[in-house]
């Protein structure tokens, strides 16, 4: 079974489908900005709701009204834990493959910290209902830096691959 999420940024809409192994659609729906779901939840969504979103953020208008949920708090805590883990990965990798990769890892760590700080500055504006024109960009720079670092690490590991001797 697969959950497929389609996003149309021009219409600001999301469509979610659950399909089985034979590509038959089991359920479909469109979450809205002010509710979790626009119709009755199909049984397969109730069984697999944990796969849709662990800690969904409230919409911008809900946050501006001050009506945040536990999902918002969980999202922020999980984001902080994720950044700490990413920085720990950079630190571990920095010591593993020589000076070049150490400099690259530390640079990536600095980029993640700076983009995280810039995102945090925008978060206060979000809570007050003000525009946050670059918040998404800063978040994407942060996660993109981590993804790029993992690709470079994978390349290094593939080049360093040695045959398994069983000892």
C-alpha positions in Angstrom: 0.0 0.0 0.0 1.2 3.5 -0.8 0.1 7.0 0.2 0.5 9.5 -2.6 0.4 13.2 -1.9 0.0 15.6 -4.8 0.5 19.3 -4.2 -0.6 22.1 -6.6 1.2 25.3 -5.4 -0.8 27.4 -7.9 -4.2 26.4 -6.5 -2.8 26.0 -2.9 -4.3 22.5 -2.8 -3.3 19.1 -1.7 -4.7 15.7 -2.8 -4.0 12.5 -0.9 -4.6 9.0 -2.3 -4.1 5.6 -0.8 -3.4 2.9 -3.4 -2.9 -0.8 -3.1 -0.1 -2.9 -4.6 -2.1 -3.2 -7.9 -2.4 0.7 -8.2 -6.2 0.6 -7.2 -7.2 3.7 -5.4 -8.5 2.7 -2.0 -9.3 6.3 -0.7 -8.8 9.9 -1.7 -9.3 13.2 -0.1 -8.2 16.8 0.2 -7.2 18.3 3.6 -8.2 22.0 3.9 -6.3 24.7 5.7 -8.7 24.9 8.7 -9.6 21.3 9.2 -7.7 18.0 9.1 -10.0 16.4 6.5 -12.8 17.6 4.2 -15.0 14.5 4.5 -15.5 11.3 6.3 -12.3 9.4 6.9 -12.1 6.1 5.0 -11.2 3.1 7.2 -7.8 2.8 5.6 -7.0 6.4 6.6 -8.0 5.7 10.1 -5.8 2.7 10.2 -2.8 4.5 8.7 -3.3 8.1 9.9 0.1 8.0 11.5 1.6 7.8 8.0 0.0 11.0 6.9 1.5 13.4 9.4 3.1 13.0 12.7 2.7 16.6 14.0 0.8 18.7 11.5 1.2 22.4 11.8 -1.9 24.6 12.0 -2.6 26.9 9.1 -1.3 30.5 9.2 -4.6 32.0 10.1 -5.1 29.6 13.0 -1.7 30.4 14.4 -2.4 34.2 14.0 -5.6 33.7 16.1 -3.5 32.0 18.8 -5.4 28.8 18.5 -2.4 26.5 18.2 -2.6 22.8 18.9 -0.4 20.0 20.3 0.6 19.3 16.7 2.3 22.7 16.5 4.3 22.1 19.7 5.2 18.6 18.5 6.3 19.9 15.2 8.6 22.5 16.8 10.1 20.0 19.2 10.6 17.5 16.4 12.2 20.2 14.2 14.6 21.1 17.0 15.6 17.5 17.6 16.1 17.0 13.8 18.5 20.0 13.6 20.4 18.7 16.7 20.7 15.3 15.0 21.8 16.9 11.7 24.5 18.9 13.5 25.7 15.7 15.3 26.0 14.0 11.9 28.0 16.8 10.6 30.3 16.7 13.6 30.7 12.9 13.4 31.4 13.1 9.7 33.9 15.9 10.1 36.2 13.7 12.0 35.9 10.7 9.7 37.4 11.5 6.3 40.2 14.0 6.5 40.6 17.8 6.3 38.6 18.4 3.1 35.5 16.7 4.4 36.0 18.2 7.8 35.9 21.7 6.3 32.9 20.8 4.1 31.0 19.4 7.2 31.7 22.4 9.3 30.6 24.7 6.5 27.4 22.8 6.1 26.9 23.0 9.9 27.3 26.8 9.7 24.8 27.0 6.8 22.3 25.0 8.8 22.7 27.1 11.9 22.5 30.4 10.0 19.4 29.3 8.0 17.8 28.0 11.2 18.5 31.4 12.9 16.9 33.2 10.0 13.9 30.9 10.1 13.5 31.5 13.8 13.4 35.3 13.3 10.6 34.8 10.8 8.7 32.5 13.2 7.8 35.5 15.5 6.3 37.2 12.5 4.3 34.1 11.7 2.8 34.0 15.2 1.7 37.7 14.8 0.1 37.0 11.4 2.7 39.1 9.5 4.1 38.0 6.2 7.1 35.7 6.2 8.4 36.0 2.6 11.6 34.0 3.0 10.8 31.6 5.8 10.2 28.6 3.4 13.4 29.5 1.5 15.5 29.4 4.7 13.9 26.0 5.7 14.7 24.6 2.3 18.3 25.8 2.4 18.7 24.1 5.7 17.3 20.7 4.7 18.9 21.0 1.2 22.3 21.4 2.8 21.8 18.3 4.8 20.6 16.3 1.8 23.6 17.5 -0.2 26.0 16.6 2.6 24.5 13.1 2.7 25.0 12.7 -1.1 28.7 13.8 -0.7 29.1 11.3 2.2 27.5 8.5 0.2 29.9 9.3 -2.7 32.9 9.1 -0.4 31.7 5.9 1.2 31.2 4.3 -2.3 34.7 5.3 -3.3 36.2 4.0 -0.1 34.3 0.7 -0.4 36.5 -2.3 0.3 35.6 -5.9 -0.2 34.2 -7.7 2.9 36.7 -10.2 4.2 34.5 -11.8 6.9 36.8 -11.0 9.7 
